[in-house]
Amino acid sequence: MILNEESYSRILDDLHEGLYIVDRNRVVLYWNKAAEKITGFSANEVIGRSCSDSILTHVDGNGRSLCMGQCPLAFTMTDGQAREAEIYLHHRDGHRVPVFVRSSPLKTPEGTIMGGAELFTDISSADAIELRLKELEEMALLDGLTHLANRRYMERELATRFAEHGRMGILFGILFMDIDHFKKFNDTYGHDVGDKVIKYVADTLTKNSRPFDLVGRWGGEEFVAIIRNVSSRQLEQLGERMRVLVENSYLSVGGNRLSVTISIGATLIGDNDTAETVVKRADTLLYESKRQGRNRLTLG
């Protein structure tokens, strides 16, 4: 049986993984339906543009841009070797999405590399996040703008974690996060754009947290993450990853890239802590980050 071009296209569009194909100049030639779903960019917006032209703008876990020299697909098209990597792509709505990518060279019958293909899979535990959102919505514990757990639910979760610690000794930590200079940003660009920024920061935090941790909106531009079963070093590493990914996320408005940073206070619970004392300590550490210049994490 010989498949025609339409059949091949239908098969590729039915993949659950995102797929795009580029030529030697890394101009996008094909963009499947899953790529549209994972990134928010339609095929019409992407095809004909360079893959580094303000589309996915891949970064690694340290926030380093991959499009200008460390791109797995570019390396594959240079040496012909397939590659795999975990990276973070830019979603059309502004947030960062963690993906597992596999790049392969495309060759002519004579063996000359004529382009490349990249498959990418969303690894943000999207199903678990969606289930959690539905449960919170039903209990009126969901923040309307961000679809994160609201403060009321976060306070309940803190009480649950303290009870768990008392029974089983399981440690947990708090990340108290605040968007830097947000009032100035709102005054400059307006509340509609400000709301979009709060939303993409929220999405970046949730999509890049572990499935058993919880991120909520504490109020205004403040967020709290409850990080379970974690050491002080792991808490710092997770917080730093969130900080870097927010710093490297952006919103496209009127042809301009708008971005913000966050400051973080990070702390593990102590034996004599209560929900009030651990949140207060994290809040104090957050303002120490602000005092030291913002866009940083202070652990204590």
Protein Blocks (a to p, Z undefined) as FASTA:
>chain_A
ZZdfklmmmmmmmpmbdcddddfkopafbdcfklmmmnopafklmgopafkloplopadf
kopafklomafklmmmmnopacddddddddfklpacdddddddddddfkopafbdcdddd
dfehmmmmmmmmmmmmmnopacfklopacfklmmmmmmmmmmmmmmnopacdddddddeh
klmmmmmnojklmmmmmmmmmmmmmmmccfkbccddfbhjbccdddehiafklmmmmmmm
mmmmmmmgccdeehiacddddddddddddfkbcfklmmmmmmmmmmmmmmnngjiacdZZ
